Structures are given as C-alpha cells and as structure tokens.
C-alpha cells in the first residue's frame, strides 16, 4: 500500500529546511531543495522502518 505525506520546505537564510507534516521527527536541512527532498525521503523511510519494528 502506497501512502502519501506532506513535505514542507522553507528557505531560511542560505539553507532550506524541510519536515513531514504528518510525522513528528522527520525533518532535515540542505543547501538545495533537491537535497532536502532526498534527505526527507531517507528520514521518512528510517522512521517508518523503526516504527514497524517496534510494533
């Protein structure tokens, strides 16, 4: 089953910050939007895997 999440990305100074609105703890930063998106995907994958193991 494919799930969709909302990624929020904002520019702060020279950096972009991003987080997933629906899941606390999925956040990152990067110099480009592309970098933030890739980092968010990896962070989300790790959080979902960790939560799956805990159940």
Secondary structure, DSSP 4 states (H G I P E B T S, - for coil): ------EEEEEETTEEEEEETTSTT-EEEESSHHHHHHHHHHHHHHHHHHHHHH-
